[in-house]
Amino acid sequence: MALNVDEIRSDFPILKRDVRGVPLVYLDSGATSQKPSVVLDAERAFYETSNAAVHRGAHALAEEATDAYESAREVIAGFVGASSDEIVFTKNATEAINLVAYAFSNATDKHRQGIEVDPRFVLRPGDNIVVTEMEHHANLIPWQEVCAKTGATLKWFGITADGRLDMESNPIDQNTKIVSVVHQSNILGTINPIEDIMRMAHSAGALGFVDMCQSVPHMPVDVHATGADFAAWSGHKMLGPTGIGLLWGKSELLNAMPPFLSGGSMIEMVNMDHSTYAPAPQRFEAGVPMVAQAVALATAVGYLEQIGMDNVAEHEHELTEYLLNRLQELPGVHIIGPPNAIDRGSAVSFVVDGMHPHDVGHIMDSRGVAVRVGHHCAWPTCRRFDVPATTRITPYLYNSRADMDAAVEAIVAAQEFFGVLPESEKVGL
């Protein structure tokens, strides 16, 4: 079903504003999405009517707040085919990834002290962790740190010249303890074959983790169907508020992991010399949680479900195909990543001959077109393609072909401003 973009745009107050004296064309949803009024209203309504600390009060507001918080968990779990006891609220996806990474280093430290832990989380010299060359820093640096602390080795899948994962470079072996890969690259747009990779991980006896920050907001995802053991994504990229992220994990694994943060709310019994921990997900939610944000995120999920994630994915695919074709018509513009829309999401990065990506972005901004510039927290990927940075366009459900045209026109304007567009090529653009 084709989306009614004009109707959808009317739900987003920020999209009505002007920037630099011209109407805003927002094409940076890969960094953070805009929020519909119903999400903003939901967060405010919680504070105005039910604000209280959850899981600890006996009064009416505390009961209402707890019900709202746990109901939000159920809604969000259902959105990805999970059960509520498999969903851990974190402040962002980076924290969710670190939570699992620290489970390995904490279990390894306890094992060294003779404390009994689940051996699946113990790392020794000779063991390895596998990632890919297209990871966001959030799914790379935590694993680098774990390796530095435990003596394990970091290995990775390479990238082909057209921006696909090089499956022939497979580094998974019998010493691999966890394989942590991105579902959809935030810089290349590549959608990786995570089901195959998870099968490869399990065949080697390893656990599997998937960074879903760029997939859950943009396509239907059933976490169990992917074959993963863990997954993480962000609320703010899927129409929700900032300050909330999600970790999904199989219940059995979550309950086998040592906690990441400790303190109040995550305990079962506390003595002066030792403590025991609550079952998951509570054992990973120390302190007062992000209740209002969870309520608002559940509202964002309801908004997306009403539109239909199949429809969102179809709309973005059509926009991506259109944008790729238009960019490839421009002289001196080079796409960094798959040049077609096959197994590809809507993140489109490019470079322009004779211009730094930051300059391209500044000229586009002067025309009201908001895009991302830089290495996109993916420096190794930029080095793989020998570029210092890229300009990145990331549309979402509230964008149209007209927005893609505005972006292309702004790129041409940038080329003309810096004098890098040949005179013979200006006609008709």
N, C-alpha and C positions, 0 to 999 in steps of 0.2 A: 504494500500500500504506500503510495506517495505521501510524504509528509506535507502538511500545510505549514510551510515555514513562516509565512506572515502571521498566522495564528499563534504559532509557538513563540515567535519573537515578541509578541505582545505580552507574554508572561514574564519577560525579563526586563526589569526597569532600566538596567544599565545600558541596554542596547538602544535605548531611545535618546541617549545623550550624544553631543558632538564633542570631538577632540580636535584641537588645532583649527577650529572654525569649520570643520566638515563633519558629516555623520560618521560615527564609529563603525568600522568594519573589524570585528573581533575575530582574529584567526590565530589565537594562542591558547586554545583549549587544552592542548597537550600539557601545558604548564599548569593551568588551573582553569576550570570551567566557570561560566557565569551561573548565577543562581536565580531560579524563578521565584516569583512573589510567594508562592505557597510554602517554599522552604524557609524564606525569611520570616514569614508569618508564624510558622510552626515553632521556630526557635524562640521568637519573642513571646508567643503564647505560653510556652512552657515556663518561662521566667515570670510571666504575669500571673499564672494560675496555679502552678504545681511545684515551684522551685523548693527543693529540699535535698538533703543528703540521702542517698539510696542505701538500702540494705541494713539500716541501723536504727531507724526511728520507729516509734510506736504510734505516732500521730498521723492524722489523715494526709497531710502533705507528703510525708515520707512514704506512705503507702502508695500514693498516686505517682510520685516520682519513680519509685521502684518499678511499679507496673509499666510506666511509660518507657523506662530504660530497657527492661527485659522484653517488652513487646517489640521495641525497635530491633533488638537482637534477633528475634524470631522473624521479623519482616526481612531483614537484611540477609539472614541465613537462607530463607526461602528463595530469595532472588538469585542465589548462586547454587541452589540445589543441595544446601547443607542443612544440618540440624543445629539448633541454637547452642548446644554445648560445645560445638566446634568453632564458634566465632569468638575471637578475643578482640576487644576494643583497645586500640593503641592511639597515640596522638598523630601518627602518620604511618605510611608504609615503610619508611626508613626504620622506625622503631620496631615495626613488626619483623622485618628481616633481621635486625640486630637481636631481637628476642630469641630467635632460633639459633643465630650464630653464637650468642652467649650461652645457650644451652650446651653447645659442644665444648666451649672453653671451661664453663663452670663444672660440667660433668668430668672433664679431663682433670681439672684441679682436684676435685673431690676424690677421684680414683687414685691419684697420686698420694693422697693422704690416707688411703686405705678405707675410704667410705664407699659403701656399696651404691652403685649407680647403674643405670641401664647401659650395657656395653655398646649399644648402637650410637651413643653420643660421645664415646671416648675416642680421642685421636692420639695416635702415636707417630713418631718419626717413621716414614715409609708409607703412611696413609696419605691420601690426597683428596682434595675438594675440586670439583669441576664446575666451571662457569663458561661463559662465552665471551668473545671479543667485542660483542655489541651490548654488553651490560651497561645499564645506568650505574653511576658510582655507588648508589645505595645498595646494589646487589653485587658489588665487587670489593669495595674497601672493607666491609665487615668480615668477609672471608679471608682477605689478606691478613687482617688482624688476628683472626683465629689461627691461621697457619703460623704466624710469627710467634704466637703464644704456645703452640702445641708441638711444633716441629713437623706438622703436616706440610704437604706441597700443594700449591695451587696450579691447576692445569685448565686449559680452555679449548673450546671449539674455535676455529678460525672463521673468517668471512670470505666468501667468494667475491670476485670482481663486480658482480651485479648486485651485491648486498644481501645475498642469502647465506644461511649458515652452512659452513663447509662440513657436511656430515662425514666425509671421508677422513677428516682430521680428528675423528673421535678419540678422545683421551681417556674415556672411561675404562677402568680395569678392575680387577678383583681387590685392589687396595683403595678404591674410591668409597668414601663414606657418605657423601652427599653430592648431588648434582643440582645446582641452582641456576636456572635459566630464565630469561625474559620470554614472555609469551609474544608480545608485540613490541618491537624496538621503538623507543621514543624518538630516535634520530633517523632511522632508516625506514620505518614503517613496516618492516618485514614481520610477517606472522610466522613464527617458528613451529615446526611439527612436534609440539610438546608431548603428545601422546606417545610418539615413537621414542622420544628421548627419555620419558619416564619409564617406558618398558626396558630400555637399555640400562637405565640406572638400577631398576629392580632385578634385572637379570644378573647384575654384578653384585647384588646384595646391598646396594646403596639406597639411601633415602632420596626423595625428589622434592624440590622446592621450585615454585613458579612465581615470578614477578608478574602480576596481572594488572599493574597500574594503567596500562594503555589498552587493555582488552575488556575488562569488566565494564567500563563506562560505554563501550562502543559496540559490543556484540553479545549475543547470548552466551553465557558461560555456565556450565555445570562443573563444579570443582571436582566432584568424584569421577565424572566421565573423562577428565583429563588424565587420570592415573596418578596425579600428584599426591604427595603426603602433606605438603604445606603450600599455602599461597598467600600473597599479600597484595593489597591494593589500597588506594586512597579515597577518602570521601570527597575531597575538594575537586577532584577531576571528574566526578559523576553528578554534578549539580548540587552537591552537598556543601556543608560549611567547611572551613579550614579547622585544623586542630583535631581531626579524627581520622584514623586509619583502621584497617582490618587485617587481622591474621586469621586465616582458616587453617586448621590442622585436624587430622584424624584424631578422634577423641582418645584413643588408646595411646597415641604418641604424645599428645599434649600432657596426659597424666603421667607419662614416664619421664618428662623433662624437668630438670631443676628450674626454679623460678629465675626470672631476669631481675625484676625489681622486688624488693621485699619491704614489709612494713605492715600497715593496717589494711584490712579488708581481704588480704590474700592468705590469711592464716586459718588453721583448724584449731590448734591448741598452742598456747604460749607458756613456757616456763622460763625461769631465769637462765637456765643453762642450755636450753634447746627449744625448738618449735617444730610443729608439723604444719603442713600446708593444705589449703582447701583444694578440692578437685578443680580441674579446669572447667570453664575459663577463668573462674575467680582467682586462681593462684597466680595469674598473670596480670591482674588488674589492681595493683596496690594503690592505696590512696583513694581520694575522691575522684571518680571517673568523669568523663566528658558527657554528662547526661543530656544537656540541651542539644549538643551536637549530634548525639545518637538519635534523638527524636527527630531533628531536622533531616538527618541523613535518611531515616526511614521514610520520611515524606518525599525526599528526592527519589528514592527507589519506587515509591508508589507512582510518582509522576512518569518515570521511565517505563514502568510496567503498563501504564495506561496508554502510552504511545506505542509500546511494543518494541522490544530489543531487536527483533528481526527487521522491523521497519527502520530503526535507527541504523542498523548495519547496512541495509540496502541503500538508504539515503547517502550515507558516507561513502559507500563504494562508488556510487554514481558520481558524487562530487570529486572523489579522488581520480577516477578515470578521466573525467573532464579536465581537471587541473593538470594532470600529467601530460595529456595531449596538448594543452595550451602552452605549457612550459617548454615542451620539446619543439614547439614552433618558433621559439625565441632564439635568435642567434646569440651565442656567447653564454647561454644559460645551461648548466649541467646539473642534472639530478644526482644526488648522492643516495643511492639505494635502488631498489628494484624499479625499472623504468615502466613497468606495467602494473595493473591493479590485481594481478593474480596473487593470492595468498599475501595480500598487502593491506595494511590499514591506511588511515588518512593522514598520518604524519609524513609530510613531504619536505625534505631538506634539499637545498640547492646552493650552488655557488655561481657567481657571475664573473666572467673574464674581466680582468682589469679593475675589479672592485673588491674591497674587503667586505665580508658579510655584514659587519656592523654598519658600514656606510649604506648598504642596500636597505637595511632595516630602518635607518634614520630617515631616508627619503620616503620609504613606504609609510612611516609614521606621520610624516608631514602631510600626507594625503589621507590620514585617518585610518590607515590599515595597520592593525596591531599584529605583529609577528614576533617570533623569537629569534634571537641571534646569539651565537657563541658556540661552545662545544657541547651544550645540552647535557652536561654531567656525563659525557661519554667521550672523554679524551682519547682512550685507546682506539675507538672507532674512527675518530677524526684522523688519527695517525695512520690507521690502516689505509685510508683513502688519500693521504698526503694533503690534507686541507687543514688550515689553522682553525677553522670554524665553519659553520654554515648558517644560512638564513632558513628558518623553518616555518612552514604553514601547517597549522593543525585545525581544521574545521570540525564542527560538531553539528548536532541536530538543528541548531538555530541558524545555520549558514545556508546560502543558496548559490546557484551558478553566478548570480550577479556579484556575489562577494568574491568568487574566484576570478571573475573578469576584472574587478577592482584591483585585486592583487597583481594580476598580470600587467594591467595598465600602470600600476605604481612601479613595477620592476622596470618597465620600459622607460618611465620617467626618470628613474635612477640612472639608467644607462645613458640617457640623453644629458642629464645634469653633469655627469662625470665624463662625458664625451667618449664613451666606449662603444657606442652603437654606430656602426658604419652608416653613412648617409644612404647607401643603396638599400639598406634594410629597414629604413624608417617608414617607408610608404606602406600603408595598409595595416600597421600595427596599432 
